[in-house]
């Protein structure tokens, strides 16, 4: 049976004005299992209007303690519905059920708990003026109505990383999930609806980016946009924001270097390289897709890396034995396949994978894929695949590794594998990346800031710095004396 899901606008579950729907396809079975509405510009307008009413009517004056209490209710609701959320997420996205049941749901709930605490911790400062008898202080206040849009790779976590800080800081929000994976966010709306959150505080509109997303980013009633997606769409969103000078936070694409020095702990580095590129079938913005390996250990590393990749159990994401599920959609499967074919046509050396795994006739499965001796500057070295495709690049010296690592339009993340802690710090300081992991990879959680440099984004997400992005800074200056300003006297 095909389930019917509804958008959430002004505290009402609705099919939207035009009753057009999109299908949710299970990437493991290729079957349609649900439908959800295409929200039109009228629906978006209603969502922004009710978000404004919720903001002005109550939320901006709700105490931080009460805001924190409601965020806590949402966290509890996520935990109470964890199995339902995880199963729905796996059916919709193809991500492993064990990951959804484990780290992903835990992160979603913890994120609301974390920002509940941070809501009570927003601080201003006092200043002294070098003249007169003034006192001066700053206050952090909410910006108003936030519009937010995100990608499909970790649907619930992506949504929560936007919604929790936005409302914790005192804003209302209209959120649009990606059209390939909208369902867990719509279930989250049900959870939020059961809390004391005022109607219209959180609105979920669904539909294609070019229709619903574009209407949302262009809306003049929106005060700020927080976007996660590709660099190309980020540029369009930034253009839309220019219309009424909305603030933007953009978390965009990456082609992150994961640098393995020959003084590393080889076993740890191989496990880290595997996790860096193959977790979630490589559909991770920070994926360590450019694997830079020093010449001294190159052959030993490659033998073990290829062997480990070939041992990954690709299969049904509902099965706890599976280690890698399918790609999110047929379109994405075709995109990754075409990328691999182009790389082969360009002469790149395919060492393993590059095809649908044997025995998996249905589903958008793609084998862990490794190219090696990849040339710096080639398409494989430069373009984001967003799939399980590693481009291994040999290097000789530390200086060369830094030069190759930084020679990209992106600057999202990087990894360093070495036993030499001084080298680790020296290299980390030179890398153009918003996050650098040393002897680890892909560590992210609500409490630590996350930001992309260069074409990987603007602004900060998460942590106390990320919360500030949902506030505006007001300066308040008070004259403590009785004397009038004597300028015109
Ligand atoms: P995408 O840019 O195609 O889509 C992202 C979102 O934008 C979707 O919800 C889509 O509907 C919407 N959208 C598309 N066109 C739009 C428009 N004209 N106006 C408004 N909204 C529009 O990206 P994708 O393919 O869904 O996701 C993959 C990309 O996201 C990769 O580049 C990946 O690196 C990036 N990503 C970045 C982060 C990060 O935190 N830096 C996290 C996850 C994914």
Boltz pocket constraint, residues with backbone or C-beta under 6 A from the ligand:
constraints:
  - pocket:
      binder: B
      contacts: [[A, 149], [A, 150], [A, 151], [A, 152], [A, 153], [A, 176], [A, 177], [A, 178], [A, 179], [A, 207], [A, 208], [A, 209], [A, 210], [A, 212], [A, 213], [A, 214], [A, 217], [A, 228], [A, 229], [A, 230], [A, 231], [A, 232], [A, 233], [A, 234], [A, 236], [A, 237], [A, 251], [A, 252], [A, 253], [A, 254], [A, 284], [A, 285], [A, 286], [A, 384], [A, 386], [A, 412], [A, 452], [A, 456], [A, 457]]
      max_distance: 6.0
